[in-house]
Amino acid sequence: MEIHLLMIQGTLALSMGLIEKFEGIEEHAYLDSVGNTTICAGLTRYPDGAPVRSGDVCSKPVCKAYLKGMVENEYIPRLKTIPGWDRLGQCRQSVLISFAWNMGPNFYEAKGFETISRVLRDGAKNPETYDEMPAALSLYSMANGTRLEGLVKRRAMEAEIWKGESDGVRNLDCMHDTFLKKAPLPSEWLSEVALRPFKTGETIRVVATDEIPADSHEWVVMEGSGERWAIYKPHWWVRPDHQIEEFDPQKVEIDWDNFDALVSKYLTVGEVLQNDARRKPERGSTEEKALIALGKEFDAIREAWGGPLGITSGYRPEPINRDVGGRAGSFHAKGMALDVYPVGESCAAFYKWIARRWSGGLGEGCARGFVHIDTRDNGQFSARGGLSPCCVWSY
């Protein structure tokens, strides 16, 4: 229940901010662009159903309370019936709430909303379709047959916010003869029809990923087909879309919108977020600071180990941590944990090596292809060794 409330509160706060930005808060009743008597953030009726009348006055705190109550109790419950709603991040959910506030909460599958309904319906099956949303939103900028400049600008801003959660298309290069799988299991446990073989050097293009916590498999959605397969991550490498710039330790802000940007010398945004734009931390937040500190420790480990290290799990904010099966209170949700594997080397050897050099939380998950590290109790790496992890457990 507590995690569910975190999700609702995050989406609620963002959507209220959008509505207030677009509608404003008017304390005195006025006529809107099409002649309706309106007050607060575009209300033509109060929460009890009574119409707004000329001469009505509401204070800003009362207006905000009306807005919050209506979004929380009337709009979100209706919008949650849209296919794929729970898979959308808070920004995209907030765009739909803003759209619904403007066009009505029952727009999905209603007459006149065929295009946006199709994008939402098909996008729930194949995330590529969500890329059509900005064009779909632009269709709904008219009132009583007249295109309104204010609505044109509103739809453009909603479209930009929507695009901010796009994962884009990622190239995954096969580093070891392997399979795409219909289930995240060892290939020998699956039948031939549940396997699709790939050879070293081949490439797949994916449009979405879903992490499987405490496992080195993940779900990927293939470009073009929308097919969903499980991959064993140590057998694949995510090829950057662009040349990664050299890390600048003096850089003030991390570009969380760019999966190829660096969090530290050896750690990319894509690795930390697992190429999932919904996971972007809030700038200046405790979680962002924890991730930056974690990146410094990761760099120290990477330098001392002397070889590349892959990441099977990074930052998992709530409610995503819960949705993908993570434990409540996970250090991944706090920006303090990574699940790591040595590329092309023995996981068991890496665990034995780091266990003497790491003072934070440590988990031996080599049966599933990774070692868990977290910075609880100010956990740090020491190349000299002689440390004991604060907490050791097995997955």
Secondary structure, 3 states (H helix, E strand, C coil): CHHHHHHHHHHHHHHHHHHHHHHCCEEEEEECCCCCEEEECCECECCCCCECCCCCECCHHHHHHHHHHHHHHHHHHHHCCCCCHHHCCHHHHHHHHHHHHHHCCCCCCCCCCHHHHHHHHHHCCCHHHHHHHHHHHHCCCEECCEECHHHHHHHHHHHHHHHCCCCCCEEEEECCCEEEECCCCCHHHCCHHHEEEECCCCEEEEEEEEECCCCCEEEEEECCCCCEEEEEHHHEEEECCCCCCCCCCCCCCCCCCCCCCECCCCCEHHHHHCCCHHHCCCCCCHHHHHHHHHHHHHHHHHHHHCCCEEEEECCCCCCHHHHCCCCCCCHHHHCCEEEEEECCCCHHHHHHHHHCCECCEEEEEHHHCEEEEECHHHCCECCCCCCCCCEEEEC
